Amino acid sequence: MILNGRNVEKLEALKRELVLSGCEVLTLPFDVRDREAMKLALDSLQEEWKNIDVLINNAGLVIGLDKEHEGSLDEWDVVIDTNIKGLLAMTRMVVPGMVERQCGHIINIGSVLCNESSSQSIVRRTENRPC
């Protein structure tokens, strides 16, 4: 199993736990927003790790829970670069090997936050407040 994330300490803690249960684990710490680091990490894989059969995209970042009209465009860029573009880039870099081997699965896990709404994000229209 190959683990990726930004936080090396968390990756190593998870690796220790998985190794105790009998898994072979390799950690590749990098930020999925950094395509060059992603490419370097994947290109550096030793032969026994190169054939990725299952890709689980689970990168998720939540910042900028301000009201839409007060939100930070810079924060939105970070979230989109992580949650969407990072997923697409990782998929793009792994899928060619799957296609070549005619074998592979991709699982994309979305944040539960997309199912939630905060009171700040809801615009309420009442009879006393015409648009």
C-alpha positions in Angstrom: 0.0 0.0 0.0 1.3 3.4 -0.9 0.2 6.3 1.3 0.3 9.9 0.3 -0.3 13.0 2.4 1.3 16.3 3.4 1.9 15.4 7.1 4.9 13.1 7.4 4.2 12.4 11.1 0.6 11.2 10.4 1.8 9.1 7.4 4.4 7.4 9.5 1.9 6.8 12.4 -0.5 5.2 9.9 2.3 3.2 8.3 3.3 1.7 11.7 -0.3 0.7 12.4 -0.7 -0.9 9.0 2.6 -2.7 9.2 1.6 -4.2 12.5 -1.5 -5.7 10.7 0.8 -7.3 8.1 0.7 -4.7 5.2 3.7 -3.6 3.2 3.6 0.1 3.2 5.4 2.9 1.4 4.9 6.5 2.2 5.1 9.3 -0.4 4.8 12.6 1.4 3.9 15.5 -0.9 1.1 18.0 -1.4 -1.2 17.0 -4.3 -1.3 20.6 -5.4 2.4 20.3 -6.3 2.4 18.4 -9.7 6.1 18.4 -10.0 6.5 16.8 -6.5 3.8 14.3 -7.5 5.5 13.4 -10.7 8.9 13.1 -9.0 7.4 10.8 -6.3 5.6 8.5 -8.8 8.7 8.4 -11.1 10.9 7.5 -8.1 8.9 4.4 -7.3 10.9 1.2 -7.3 9.7 -1.5 -9.8 7.8 -3.5 -7.2 5.6 -0.4 -6.4 5.0 1.0 -9.9 2.0 -1.1 -10.9 -0.8 0.7 -9.0 -4.0 -1.4 -9.2 -6.2 0.7 -7.0 -6.1 4.4 -6.6 -8.1 5.9 -3.8 -8.4 9.7 -4.1 -9.2 11.1 -0.7 -7.5 14.4 -0.6 -9.8 17.0 1.0 -9.4 20.4 2.5 -11.9 22.6 4.0 -11.1 26.3 4.6 -13.1 29.4 3.8 -16.5 28.8 5.4 -17.3 32.5 5.1 -20.5 33.7 3.5 -20.2 33.4 -0.3 -20.1 37.1 -0.9 -17.4 37.5 1.8 -15.3 34.5 0.9 -11.6 34.7 0.0 -10.8 33.9 -3.6 -7.3 32.8 -2.5 -8.8 30.3 -0.1 -11.1 29.0 -2.8 -8.1 28.5 -5.1 -6.4 26.3 -2.4 -9.5 24.2 -1.9 -10.1 23.7 -5.6 -6.4 23.0 -6.3 -6.5 20.3 -3.6 -9.9 18.8 -3.8 -10.4 18.8 -7.5 -7.2 19.5 -9.4 -5.1 17.3 -7.1 -7.5 14.4 -7.7 -7.5 15.0 -11.4 -3.7 15.2 -11.6 -3.1 12.1 -9.5 -5.6 10.2 -11.6 -4.0 11.4 -14.8 -0.6 10.3 -13.7 -1.7 6.8 -12.5 -4.3 5.8 -15.1 -1.9 5.3 -18.1 -0.3 2.4 -16.3 -3.7 0.9 -15.5 -4.8 1.3 -19.2 -1.5 -0.3 -20.3 -2.0 -3.3 -18.0 -5.8 -3.3 -18.7 -6.3 -3.5 -15.0 -7.2 -1.0 -12.3 -9.8 0.7 -10.2 -10.2 4.3 -9.1 -12.2 5.3 -6.0 -12.9 8.9 -5.4 -14.0 9.8 -1.9 -15.7 13.2 -1.5 -15.9 15.1 1.7 -19.1 14.8 3.8 -19.0 18.6 4.0 -20.5 18.8 0.5 -23.6 17.3 2.0 -23.7 19.9 4.8 -24.7 23.5 4.8 -24.0 26.1 7.3 -26.4 28.8 8.4 -23.9 31.3 7.0 -24.1 29.7 3.5 -27.9 29.8 3.2 -29.6 32.8 1.7 -33.1 33.1 3.1 -35.8 34.9 1.4 -38.9 36.0 3.3 -41.9 37.9 2.5 -40.6 41.0 4.3 -37.2 40.9 2.4 -37.8 41.2 -1.3 -34.8 40.7 -3.6 
